[in-house]
Amino acid sequence: MSGLIRHRAGEEFLAAVVREATSQHLLSDDHFSVDGTLIQAWASIKSFRPKDEPPGDSNGWTDFKGEQRSNDTHESKTDPDARLARKGKGQEAKLSYCGNVLMENRYGLIVDLDLAIADGKAERDGALRLLERKPKRRAKRTVAADKGV
């Protein structure tokens, strides 16, 4: 994740777009939607090795058939923040991060983003972080989310 966050160009670009949309009165401050997705890491599944494996023990060409792997026992040697995750039952697990967006509902514009380690609760925690970053106000806001949040 450090590689994705290290450069703030994406954040600065989004902030400029939101400022422009605000100046053009294109944003609602009343109704929002939040949603999350998995963002595939740039690490190969072959880098997902046992945590206790000494460095340089393997060239990565291991047959994983029948081997149980989990985030508790394994980690990516090239991207330690990436987690083995899948979007739903029957889906292939991949090394991933969790990305969340906050959209205003009038025009469907993205107003904020959140990137987190995919730990099983990152989507709902990210949605809460996004909402907490909105300035407090007296009027009520509505927020829609799918059941994954």
BAFIPA-376696 format. One record per residue: x negated, y negated, z negated of N, C-alpha, C in turn; chain; residue in one letter. Coordinates in pm, whole numbers. Each point is the difference from the previous one (the first is absolute). Example, Ala and Ser with C-alpha at 12.3 -4.5 7.8 and 13.67 -1.06 7.14 Angstrom:
2
rec n.c1->-1319; n.c2->569; n.c3->-780; ca.c1->89; ca.c2->-119; ca.c3->0; c.c1->-90; c.c2->-120; c.c3->0; zaro->A; torvex->A
rec n.c1->35; n.c2->-105; n.c3->72; ca.c1->-82; ca.c2->-119; ca.c3->-6; c.c1->77; c.c2->-109; c.c3->-73; zaro->A; torvex->S
END
This chain:
149
rec n.c1->-82; n.c2->118; n.c3->0; ca.c1->82; ca.c2->-118; ca.c3->0; c.c1->-87; c.c2->-124; c.c3->0; zaro->A; torvex->M
rec n.c1->-118; n.c2->9; n.c3->-56; ca.c1->-85; ca.c2->-117; ca.c3->-8; c.c1->-27; c.c2->-58; c.c3->138; zaro->A; torvex->S
rec n.c1->-13; n.c2->85; n.c3->101; ca.c1->-22; ca.c2->-49; ca.c3->135; c.c1->119; c.c2->-75; c.c3->54; zaro->A; torvex->G
rec n.c1->121; n.c2->39; n.c3->-41; ca.c1->121; ca.c2->-67; ca.c3->47; c.c1->22; c.c2->-133; c.c3->-71; zaro->A; torvex->L
rec n.c1->-48; n.c2->-11; n.c3->-122; ca.c1->25; ca.c2->-120; ca.c3->-79; c.c1->-117; c.c2->-98; c.c3->5; zaro->A; torvex->I
rec n.c1->-118; n.c2->47; n.c3->30; ca.c1->-121; ca.c2->-82; ca.c3->-6; c.c1->14; c.c2->-129; c.c3->80; zaro->A; torvex->R
rec n.c1->60; n.c2->7; n.c3->116; ca.c1->15; ca.c2->-116; ca.c3->85; c.c1->142; c.c2->-54; c.c3->-14; zaro->A; torvex->H
rec n.c1->11; n.c2->-126; n.c3->-29; ca.c1->130; ca.c2->-61; ca.c3->-29; c.c1->67; c.c2->-58; c.c3->125; zaro->A; torvex->R
rec n.c1->-51; n.c2->31; n.c3->117; ca.c1->53; ca.c2->-59; ca.c3->123; c.c1->148; c.c2->32; c.c3->17; zaro->A; torvex->A
rec n.c1->41; n.c2->124; n.c3->-29; ca.c1->140; ca.c2->38; ca.c3->14; c.c1->89; c.c2->-79; c.c3->-95; zaro->A; torvex->G
rec n.c1->-44; n.c2->-16; n.c3->-124; ca.c1->78; ca.c2->-77; ca.c3->-99; c.c1->12; c.c2->-145; c.c3->43; zaro->A; torvex->E
rec n.c1->-111; n.c2->-57; n.c3->49; ca.c1->1; ca.c2->-140; ca.c3->42; c.c1->91; c.c2->-20; c.c3->122; zaro->A; torvex->E
rec n.c1->-3; n.c2->96; n.c3->92; ca.c1->86; ca.c2->-10; ca.c3->118; c.c1->148; c.c2->6; c.c3->-41; zaro->A; torvex->F
rec n.c1->35; n.c2->97; n.c3->-86; ca.c1->140; ca.c2->10; ca.c3->-45; c.c1->42; c.c2->-127; c.c3->-73; zaro->A; torvex->L
rec n.c1->-86; n.c2->-54; n.c3->-85; ca.c1->34; ca.c2->-123; ca.c3->-73; c.c1->27; c.c2->-114; c.c3->98; zaro->A; torvex->A
rec n.c1->-79; n.c2->-10; n.c3->107; ca.c1->22; ca.c2->-105; ca.c3->100; c.c1->133; c.c2->19; c.c3->72; zaro->A; torvex->A
rec n.c1->34; n.c2->125; n.c3->33; ca.c1->128; ca.c2->28; ca.c3->66; c.c1->117; c.c2->-36; c.c3->-93; zaro->A; torvex->V
rec n.c1->-11; n.c2->36; n.c3->-127; ca.c1->107; ca.c2->-30; ca.c3->-97; c.c1->14; c.c2->-151; c.c3->-18; zaro->A; torvex->V
rec n.c1->-113; n.c2->-73; n.c3->-7; ca.c1->8; ca.c2->-146; ca.c3->-11; c.c1->70; c.c2->-61; c.c3->121; zaro->A; torvex->R
rec n.c1->-34; n.c2->49; n.c3->118; ca.c1->63; ca.c2->-53; ca.c3->122; c.c1->150; c.c2->32; c.c3->1; zaro->A; torvex->E
rec n.c1->36; n.c2->123; n.c3->-35; ca.c1->142; ca.c2->38; ca.c3->-3; c.c1->75; c.c2->-82; c.c3->-104; zaro->A; torvex->A
rec n.c1->-63; n.c2->-28; n.c3->-113; ca.c1->62; ca.c2->-82; ca.c3->-104; c.c1->23; c.c2->-142; c.c3->51; zaro->A; torvex->T
rec n.c1->-101; n.c2->-55; n.c3->66; ca.c1->14; ca.c2->-138; ca.c3->51; c.c1->109; c.c2->-9; c.c3->107; zaro->A; torvex->S
rec n.c1->28; n.c2->110; n.c3->70; ca.c1->104; ca.c2->1; ca.c3->104; c.c1->136; c.c2->44; c.c3->-57; zaro->A; torvex->Q
rec n.c1->7; n.c2->19; n.c3->-134; ca.c1->123; ca.c2->42; ca.c3->-68; c.c1->51; c.c2->134; c.c3->53; zaro->A; torvex->H
rec n.c1->-93; n.c2->91; n.c3->22; ca.c1->37; ca.c2->134; ca.c3->52; c.c1->6; c.c2->106; c.c3->-110; zaro->A; torvex->L
rec n.c1->-27; n.c2->-37; n.c3->-123; ca.c1->-3; ca.c2->98; ca.c3->-108; c.c1->114; c.c2->-21; c.c3->-99; zaro->A; torvex->L
rec n.c1->64; n.c2->106; n.c3->-34; ca.c1->100; ca.c2->-1; ca.c3->-107; c.c1->-74; c.c2->27; c.c3->-130; zaro->A; torvex->S
rec n.c1->40; n.c2->-64; n.c3->-108; ca.c1->-60; ca.c2->28; ca.c3->-130; c.c1->99; c.c2->74; c.c3->-89; zaro->A; torvex->D
rec n.c1->105; n.c2->56; n.c3->62; ca.c1->107; ca.c2->63; ca.c3->-77; c.c1->7; c.c2->152; c.c3->16; zaro->A; torvex->D
rec n.c1->-27; n.c2->51; n.c3->120; ca.c1->24; ca.c2->141; ca.c3->29; c.c1->-126; c.c2->64; c.c3->60; zaro->A; torvex->H
rec n.c1->-42; n.c2->110; n.c3->-61; ca.c1->-124; ca.c2->66; ca.c3->42; c.c1->19; c.c2->150; c.c3->12; zaro->A; torvex->F
rec n.c1->-92; n.c2->62; n.c3->73; ca.c1->-11; ca.c2->145; ca.c3->7; c.c1->-145; c.c2->37; c.c3->-27; zaro->A; torvex->S
rec n.c1->-20; n.c2->114; n.c3->-65; ca.c1->-135; ca.c2->52; ca.c3->-21; c.c1->-6; c.c2->140; c.c3->58; zaro->A; torvex->V
rec n.c1->-114; n.c2->33; n.c3->55; ca.c1->-19; ca.c2->135; ca.c3->52; c.c1->-148; c.c2->34; c.c3->-2; zaro->A; torvex->D
rec n.c1->-29; n.c2->126; n.c3->-10; ca.c1->-138; ca.c2->45; ca.c3->-4; c.c1->-24; c.c2->110; c.c3->100; zaro->A; torvex->G
rec n.c1->-126; n.c2->20; n.c3->30; ca.c1->-40; ca.c2->107; ca.c3->91; c.c1->-141; c.c2->44; c.c3->-35; zaro->A; torvex->T
rec n.c1->-38; n.c2->113; n.c3->52; ca.c1->-137; ca.c2->45; ca.c3->-18; c.c1->-85; c.c2->-53; c.c3->114; zaro->A; torvex->L
rec n.c1->-117; n.c2->-47; n.c3->-35; ca.c1->-97; ca.c2->-47; ca.c3->98; c.c1->-115; c.c2->99; c.c3->-2; zaro->A; torvex->I
rec n.c1->-21; n.c2->65; n.c3->113; ca.c1->-102; ca.c2->104; ca.c3->5; c.c1->-139; c.c2->-61; c.c3->-18; zaro->A; torvex->Q
rec n.c1->-78; n.c2->59; n.c3->-89; ca.c1->-137; ca.c2->-44; ca.c3->-26; c.c1->-89; c.c2->37; c.c3->119; zaro->A; torvex->A
rec n.c1->-114; n.c2->-65; n.c3->9; ca.c1->-94; ca.c2->28; ca.c3->107; c.c1->-95; c.c2->112; c.c3->-38; zaro->A; torvex->W
rec n.c1->34; n.c2->77; n.c3->-99; ca.c1->-84; ca.c2->112; ca.c3->-45; c.c1->56; c.c2->130; c.c3->57; zaro->A; torvex->A
rec n.c1->-88; n.c2->88; n.c3->37; ca.c1->38; ca.c2->131; ca.c3->52; c.c1->44; c.c2->89; c.c3->-115; zaro->A; torvex->S
rec n.c1->94; n.c2->88; n.c3->27; ca.c1->44; ca.c2->97; ca.c3->-100; c.c1->-117; c.c2->89; c.c3->-42; zaro->A; torvex->I
rec n.c1->-99; n.c2->13; n.c3->87; ca.c1->-120; ca.c2->79; ca.c3->-33; c.c1->-82; c.c2->-65; c.c3->-110; zaro->A; torvex->K
rec n.c1->20; n.c2->-131; n.c3->-23; ca.c1->-72; ca.c2->-68; ca.c3->-107; c.c1->67; c.c2->21; c.c3->-135; zaro->A; torvex->S
rec n.c1->118; n.c2->63; n.c3->-2; ca.c1->75; ca.c2->25; ca.c3->-123; c.c1->-56; c.c2->124; c.c3->-66; zaro->A; torvex->F
rec n.c1->-96; n.c2->-20; n.c3->-86; ca.c1->-79; ca.c2->109; ca.c3->-59; c.c1->24; c.c2->8; c.c3->-151; zaro->A; torvex->R
rec n.c1->-36; n.c2->113; n.c3->-62; ca.c1->14; ca.c2->10; ca.c3->-146; c.c1->-78; c.c2->-113; c.c3->-70; zaro->A; torvex->P
rec n.c1->60; n.c2->-56; n.c3->-104; ca.c1->-63; ca.c2->-112; ca.c3->-72; c.c1->-133; c.c2->42; c.c3->-61; zaro->A; torvex->K
rec n.c1->-10; n.c2->124; n.c3->-43; ca.c1->-122; ca.c2->44; ca.c3->-67; c.c1->-106; c.c2->55; c.c3->96; zaro->A; torvex->D
rec n.c1->24; n.c2->-10; n.c3->129; ca.c1->-97; ca.c2->49; ca.c3->99; c.c1->-121; c.c2->-93; c.c3->3; zaro->A; torvex->E
rec n.c1->-121; n.c2->56; n.c3->-11; ca.c1->-119; ca.c2->-85; ca.c3->7; c.c1->-12; c.c2->-65; c.c3->138; zaro->A; torvex->P
rec n.c1->-54; n.c2->-122; n.c3->6; ca.c1->-17; ca.c2->-68; ca.c3->129; c.c1->-89; c.c2->82; c.c3->94; zaro->A; torvex->P
rec n.c1->34; n.c2->-3; n.c3->128; ca.c1->-80; ca.c2->69; ca.c3->101; c.c1->17; c.c2->151; c.c3->-1; zaro->A; torvex->G
rec n.c1->103; n.c2->51; n.c3->-70; ca.c1->20; ca.c2->145; ca.c3->-11; c.c1->61; c.c2->61; c.c3->126; zaro->A; torvex->D
rec n.c1->64; n.c2->-83; n.c3->82; ca.c1->69; ca.c2->55; ca.c3->115; c.c1->-10; c.c2->-96; c.c3->117; zaro->A; torvex->S
rec n.c1->8; n.c2->56; n.c3->120; ca.c1->2; ca.c2->-85; ca.c3->119; c.c1->143; c.c2->-36; c.c3->40; zaro->A; torvex->N
rec n.c1->99; n.c2->41; n.c3->-80; ca.c1->139; ca.c2->-32; ca.c3->28; c.c1->72; c.c2->103; c.c3->86; zaro->A; torvex->G
rec n.c1->-70; n.c2->98; n.c3->51; ca.c1->63; ca.c2->99; ca.c3->87; c.c1->44; c.c2->121; c.c3->-81; zaro->A; torvex->W
rec n.c1->82; n.c2->-23; n.c3->-99; ca.c1->50; ca.c2->105; ca.c3->-87; c.c1->137; c.c2->45; c.c3->47; zaro->A; torvex->T
rec n.c1->28; n.c2->129; n.c3->-13; ca.c1->133; ca.c2->53; ca.c3->30; c.c1->87; c.c2->-18; c.c3->-124; zaro->A; torvex->D
rec n.c1->101; n.c2->-87; n.c3->9; ca.c1->85; ca.c2->-31; ca.c3->-115; c.c1->120; c.c2->92; c.c3->-12; zaro->A; torvex->F
rec n.c1->15; n.c2->98; n.c3->90; ca.c1->118; ca.c2->87; ca.c3->-4; c.c1->14; c.c2->67; c.c3->-136; zaro->A; torvex->K
rec n.c1->119; n.c2->-16; n.c3->-57; ca.c1->32; ca.c2->65; ca.c3->-126; c.c1->-54; c.c2->-74; c.c3->-122; zaro->A; torvex->G
rec n.c1->-79; n.c2->-102; n.c3->19; ca.c1->-56; ca.c2->-74; ca.c3->-113; c.c1->100; c.c2->-106; c.c3->-47; zaro->A; torvex->E
rec n.c1->28; n.c2->-2; n.c3->-129; ca.c1->87; ca.c2->-102; ca.c3->-57; c.c1->-81; c.c2->-127; c.c3->-24; zaro->A; torvex->Q
rec n.c1->48; n.c2->-111; n.c3->56; ca.c1->-68; ca.c2->-127; ca.c3->-20; c.c1->100; c.c2->-100; c.c3->-56; zaro->A; torvex->R
rec n.c1->-45; n.c2->-79; n.c3->-95; ca.c1->86; ca.c2->-104; ca.c3->-56; c.c1->-87; c.c2->-121; c.c3->-36; zaro->A; torvex->S
rec n.c1->65; n.c2->-110; n.c3->-24; ca.c1->-72; ca.c2->-121; ca.c3->-38; c.c1->-65; c.c2->13; c.c3->-137; zaro->A; torvex->N
rec n.c1->48; n.c2->96; n.c3->-82; ca.c1->-60; ca.c2->22; ca.c3->-131; c.c1->-135; c.c2->69; c.c3->11; zaro->A; torvex->D
rec n.c1->-14; n.c2->88; n.c3->98; ca.c1->-122; ca.c2->81; ca.c3->10; c.c1->-92; c.c2->-40; c.c3->114; zaro->A; torvex->T
rec n.c1->50; n.c2->-76; n.c3->96; ca.c1->-77; ca.c2->-37; ca.c3->118; c.c1->2; c.c2->-151; c.c3->21; zaro->A; torvex->H
rec n.c1->-96; n.c2->-50; n.c3->77; ca.c1->-4; ca.c2->-140; ca.c3->40; c.c1->-73; c.c2->-11; c.c3->132; zaro->A; torvex->E
rec n.c1->29; n.c2->-107; n.c3->71; ca.c1->-70; ca.c2->-26; ca.c3->124; c.c1->-139; c.c2->-50; c.c3->-34; zaro->A; torvex->S
rec n.c1->-101; n.c2->61; n.c3->57; ca.c1->-138; ca.c2->-43; ca.c3->-25; c.c1->-34; c.c2->-126; c.c3->79; zaro->A; torvex->K
rec n.c1->78; n.c2->-33; n.c3->103; ca.c1->-27; ca.c2->-120; ca.c3->79; c.c1->92; c.c2->-116; c.c3->-37; zaro->A; torvex->T
rec n.c1->115; n.c2->28; n.c3->-62; ca.c1->95; ca.c2->-104; ca.c3->-41; c.c1->66; c.c2->45; c.c3->-130; zaro->A; torvex->D
rec n.c1->-68; n.c2->-17; n.c3->-114; ca.c1->49; ca.c2->53; ca.c3->-128; c.c1->136; c.c2->-55; c.c3->-45; zaro->A; torvex->P
rec n.c1->44; n.c2->-114; n.c3->53; ca.c1->130; ca.c2->-55; ca.c3->-39; c.c1->116; c.c2->63; c.c3->78; zaro->A; torvex->D
rec n.c1->-29; n.c2->65; n.c3->112; ca.c1->106; ca.c2->64; ca.c3->79; c.c1->55; c.c2->120; c.c3->-77; zaro->A; torvex->A
rec n.c1->130; n.c2->22; n.c3->13; ca.c1->65; ca.c2->112; ca.c3->-69; c.c1->72; c.c2->86; c.c3->102; zaro->A; torvex->R
rec n.c1->2; n.c2->129; n.c3->-28; ca.c1->74; ca.c2->94; ca.c3->83; c.c1->148; c.c2->-22; c.c3->-28; zaro->A; torvex->L
rec n.c1->76; n.c2->-38; n.c3->102; ca.c1->141; ca.c2->-32; ca.c3->-19; c.c1->78; c.c2->37; c.c3->126; zaro->A; torvex->A
rec n.c1->131; n.c2->17; n.c3->-18; ca.c1->88; ca.c2->24; ca.c3->114; c.c1->128; c.c2->-79; c.c3->-20; zaro->A; torvex->R
rec n.c1->63; n.c2->-33; n.c3->110; ca.c1->119; ca.c2->-84; ca.c3->-4; c.c1->125; c.c2->77; c.c3->-45; zaro->A; torvex->K
rec n.c1->3; n.c2->130; n.c3->22; ca.c1->117; ca.c2->78; ca.c3->-41; c.c1->-28; c.c2->148; c.c3->5; zaro->A; torvex->G
rec n.c1->95; n.c2->78; n.c3->-47; ca.c1->-14; ca.c2->146; ca.c3->1; c.c1->-16; c.c2->48; c.c3->143; zaro->A; torvex->K
rec n.c1->-89; n.c2->96; n.c3->19; ca.c1->-23; ca.c2->56; ca.c3->132; c.c1->-94; c.c2->-84; c.c3->85; zaro->A; torvex->G
rec n.c1->-38; n.c2->-118; n.c3->-48; ca.c1->-92; ca.c2->-85; ca.c3->73; c.c1->-144; c.c2->37; c.c3->-35; zaro->A; torvex->Q
rec n.c1->-89; n.c2->-24; n.c3->93; ca.c1->-142; ca.c2->26; ca.c3->-23; c.c1->-57; c.c2->-102; c.c3->-98; zaro->A; torvex->E
rec n.c1->-80; n.c2->48; n.c3->-96; ca.c1->-67; ca.c2->-90; ca.c3->-93; c.c1->-125; c.c2->-56; c.c3->66; zaro->A; torvex->A
rec n.c1->-22; n.c2->-130; n.c3->-17; ca.c1->-117; ca.c2->-67; ca.c3->58; c.c1->-61; c.c2->-92; c.c3->-104; zaro->A; torvex->K
rec n.c1->-126; n.c2->-31; n.c3->15; ca.c1->-64; ca.c2->-97; ca.c3->-87; c.c1->59; c.c2->-137; c.c3->34; zaro->A; torvex->L
rec n.c1->57; n.c2->-65; n.c3->-102; ca.c1->82; ca.c2->-119; ca.c3->25; c.c1->-9; c.c2->-102; c.c3->-112; zaro->A; torvex->S
rec n.c1->56; n.c2->-117; n.c3->30; ca.c1->30; ca.c2->-107; ca.c3->-95; c.c1->149; c.c2->-28; c.c3->12; zaro->A; torvex->Y
rec n.c1->55; n.c2->-74; n.c3->-96; ca.c1->140; ca.c2->-39; ca.c3->7; c.c1->6; c.c2->-149; c.c3->34; zaro->A; torvex->C
rec n.c1->72; n.c2->-32; n.c3->107; ca.c1->21; ca.c2->-139; ca.c3->38; c.c1->144; c.c2->-37; c.c3->-20; zaro->A; torvex->G
rec n.c1->27; n.c2->-115; n.c3->-58; ca.c1->136; ca.c2->-49; ca.c3->-24; c.c1->17; c.c2->-137; c.c3->63; zaro->A; torvex->N
rec n.c1->120; n.c2->-29; n.c3->46; ca.c1->32; ca.c2->-131; ca.c3->55; c.c1->124; c.c2->-56; c.c3->-69; zaro->A; torvex->V
rec n.c1->2; n.c2->-132; n.c3->-14; ca.c1->117; ca.c2->-72; ca.c3->-46; c.c1->47; c.c2->-83; c.c3->117; zaro->A; torvex->L
rec n.c1->125; n.c2->21; n.c3->42; ca.c1->56; ca.c2->-71; ca.c3->115; c.c1->118; c.c2->-84; c.c3->-46; zaro->A; torvex->M
rec n.c1->10; n.c2->-118; n.c3->58; ca.c1->122; ca.c2->-78; ca.c3->-26; c.c1->103; c.c2->50; c.c3->102; zaro->A; torvex->E
rec n.c1->126; n.c2->-5; n.c3->-38; ca.c1->102; ca.c2->66; ca.c3->83; c.c1->64; c.c2->-87; c.c3->107; zaro->A; torvex->N
rec n.c1->-19; n.c2->-131; n.c3->-2; ca.c1->64; ca.c2->-83; ca.c3->102; c.c1->-55; c.c2->31; c.c3->138; zaro->A; torvex->R
rec n.c1->-132; n.c2->-3; n.c3->13; ca.c1->-64; ca.c2->25; ca.c3->129; c.c1->-87; c.c2->126; c.c3->-1; zaro->A; torvex->Y
rec n.c1->-8; n.c2->68; n.c3->-115; ca.c1->-79; ca.c2->122; ca.c3->-8; c.c1->-150; c.c2->-24; c.c3->3; zaro->A; torvex->G
rec n.c1->-43; n.c2->-118; n.c3->-46; ca.c1->-142; ca.c2->-33; ca.c3->0; c.c1->-69; c.c2->55; c.c3->-125; zaro->A; torvex->L
rec n.c1->-118; n.c2->52; n.c3->18; ca.c1->-80; ca.c2->47; ca.c3->-113; c.c1->-54; c.c2->-123; c.c3->-72; zaro->A; torvex->I
rec n.c1->20; n.c2->-4; n.c3->-132; ca.c1->-49; ca.c2->-114; ca.c3->-78; c.c1->-111; c.c2->38; c.c3->-96; zaro->A; torvex->V
rec n.c1->-20; n.c2->129; n.c3->-25; ca.c1->-109; ca.c2->43; ca.c3->-87; c.c1->-31; c.c2->147; c.c3->25; zaro->A; torvex->D
rec n.c1->-124; n.c2->37; n.c3->-30; ca.c1->-48; ca.c2->138; ca.c3->17; c.c1->-68; c.c2->47; c.c3->-127; zaro->A; torvex->L
rec n.c1->-2; n.c2->130; n.c3->-20; ca.c1->-70; ca.c2->58; ca.c3->-114; c.c1->-63; c.c2->131; c.c3->46; zaro->A; torvex->D
rec n.c1->-124; n.c2->21; n.c3->-35; ca.c1->-71; ca.c2->123; ca.c3->33; c.c1->-47; c.c2->63; c.c3->-130; zaro->A; torvex->L
rec n.c1->26; n.c2->129; n.c3->-16; ca.c1->-34; ca.c2->67; ca.c3->-126; c.c1->-47; c.c2->143; c.c3->27; zaro->A; torvex->A
rec n.c1->-58; n.c2->57; n.c3->-102; ca.c1->-38; ca.c2->141; ca.c3->6; c.c1->128; c.c2->83; c.c3->-2; zaro->A; torvex->I
rec n.c1->12; n.c2->95; n.c3->89; ca.c1->120; ca.c2->84; ca.c3->11; c.c1->0; c.c2->103; c.c3->-112; zaro->A; torvex->A
rec n.c1->66; n.c2->-35; n.c3->-110; ca.c1->-4; ca.c2->87; ca.c3->-118; c.c1->134; c.c2->60; c.c3->-38; zaro->A; torvex->D
rec n.c1->99; n.c2->-9; n.c3->88; ca.c1->131; ca.c2->56; ca.c3->-29; c.c1->98; c.c2->-102; c.c3->-55; zaro->A; torvex->G
rec n.c1->-49; n.c2->-106; n.c3->-58; ca.c1->88; ca.c2->-107; ca.c3->-47; c.c1->-39; c.c2->-135; c.c3->58; zaro->A; torvex->K
rec n.c1->-90; n.c2->1; n.c3->96; ca.c1->-51; ca.c2->-124; ca.c3->59; c.c1->107; c.c2->-79; c.c3->74; zaro->A; torvex->A
rec n.c1->98; n.c2->68; n.c3->60; ca.c1->102; ca.c2->-72; ca.c3->76; c.c1->88; c.c2->-82; c.c3->-94; zaro->A; torvex->E
rec n.c1->48; n.c2->57; n.c3->-108; ca.c1->85; ca.c2->-78; ca.c3->-91; c.c1->-81; c.c2->-103; c.c3->-78; zaro->A; torvex->R
rec n.c1->-123; n.c2->35; n.c3->-40; ca.c1->-84; ca.c2->-98; ca.c3->-70; c.c1->-36; c.c2->-116; c.c3->92; zaro->A; torvex->D
rec n.c1->-28; n.c2->30; n.c3->127; ca.c1->-31; ca.c2->-104; ca.c3->97; c.c1->120; c.c2->-92; c.c3->24; zaro->A; torvex->G
rec n.c1->119; n.c2->57; n.c3->6; ca.c1->121; ca.c2->-81; ca.c3->18; c.c1->17; c.c2->-97; c.c3->-117; zaro->A; torvex->A
rec n.c1->-24; n.c2->49; n.c3->-121; ca.c1->11; ca.c2->-88; ca.c3->-117; c.c1->-106; c.c2->-111; c.c3->3; zaro->A; torvex->L
rec n.c1->-123; n.c2->35; n.c3->40; ca.c1->-105; ca.c2->-102; ca.c3->10; c.c1->38; c.c2->-108; c.c3->101; zaro->A; torvex->R
rec n.c1->54; n.c2->43; n.c3->114; ca.c1->41; ca.c2->-96; ca.c3->102; c.c1->107; c.c2->-95; c.c3->-52; zaro->A; torvex->L
rec n.c1->97; n.c2->53; n.c3->-72; ca.c1->108; ca.c2->-84; ca.c3->-53; c.c1->-49; c.c2->-91; c.c3->-111; zaro->A; torvex->L
rec n.c1->-93; n.c2->49; n.c3->-82; ca.c1->-54; ca.c2->-83; ca.c3->-108; c.c1->-80; c.c2->-118; c.c3->53; zaro->A; torvex->E
rec n.c1->-55; n.c2->12; n.c3->120; ca.c1->-79; ca.c2->-109; ca.c3->58; c.c1->87; c.c2->-112; c.c3->55; zaro->A; torvex->R
rec n.c1->130; n.c2->25; n.c3->17; ca.c1->91; ca.c2->-105; ca.c3->46; c.c1->18; c.c2->-99; c.c3->-116; zaro->A; torvex->K
rec n.c1->3; n.c2->-131; n.c3->32; ca.c1->20; ca.c2->-98; ca.c3->-107; c.c1->134; c.c2->23; c.c3->-71; zaro->A; torvex->P
rec n.c1->0; n.c2->-20; n.c3->-130; ca.c1->123; ca.c2->15; ca.c3->-79; c.c1->97; c.c2->-111; c.c3->38; zaro->A; torvex->K
rec n.c1->129; n.c2->33; n.c3->-7; ca.c1->104; ca.c2->-100; ca.c3->28; c.c1->127; c.c2->38; c.c3->-73; zaro->A; torvex->R
rec n.c1->91; n.c2->-92; n.c3->-13; ca.c1->123; ca.c2->24; ca.c3->-76; c.c1->101; c.c2->79; c.c3->80; zaro->A; torvex->R
rec n.c1->9; n.c2->-27; n.c3->129; ca.c1->99; ca.c2->68; ca.c3->84; c.c1->-37; c.c2->147; c.c3->16; zaro->A; torvex->A
rec n.c1->102; n.c2->84; n.c3->14; ca.c1->-23; ca.c2->142; ca.c3->15; c.c1->-52; c.c2->33; c.c3->139; zaro->A; torvex->K
rec n.c1->-81; n.c2->102; n.c3->7; ca.c1->-49; ca.c2->54; ca.c3->127; c.c1->51; c.c2->144; c.c3->13; zaro->A; torvex->R
rec n.c1->17; n.c2->44; n.c3->122; ca.c1->33; ca.c2->140; ca.c3->22; c.c1->-119; c.c2->67; c.c3->67; zaro->A; torvex->T
rec n.c1->-17; n.c2->128; n.c3->-33; ca.c1->-110; ca.c2->77; ca.c3->57; c.c1->53; c.c2->137; c.c3->39; zaro->A; torvex->V
rec n.c1->-30; n.c2->39; n.c3->123; ca.c1->40; ca.c2->131; ca.c3->48; c.c1->-125; c.c2->87; c.c3->13; zaro->A; torvex->A
rec n.c1->17; n.c2->129; n.c3->-29; ca.c1->-112; ca.c2->95; ca.c3->12; c.c1->58; c.c2->136; c.c3->31; zaro->A; torvex->A
rec n.c1->-83; n.c2->86; n.c3->59; ca.c1->47; ca.c2->138; ca.c3->23; c.c1->-24; c.c2->81; c.c3->-127; zaro->A; torvex->D
rec n.c1->44; n.c2->124; n.c3->0; ca.c1->-9; ca.c2->80; ca.c3->-122; c.c1->-143; c.c2->39; c.c3->-34; zaro->A; torvex->K
rec n.c1->-96; n.c2->-23; n.c3->91; ca.c1->-141; ca.c2->27; ca.c3->-31; c.c1->-55; c.c2->-96; c.c3->-102; zaro->A; torvex->G
rec n.c1->62; n.c2->-115; n.c3->-14; ca.c1->-45; ca.c2->-99; ca.c3->-95; c.c1->69; c.c2->28; c.c3->-131; zaro->A; torvex->V
END
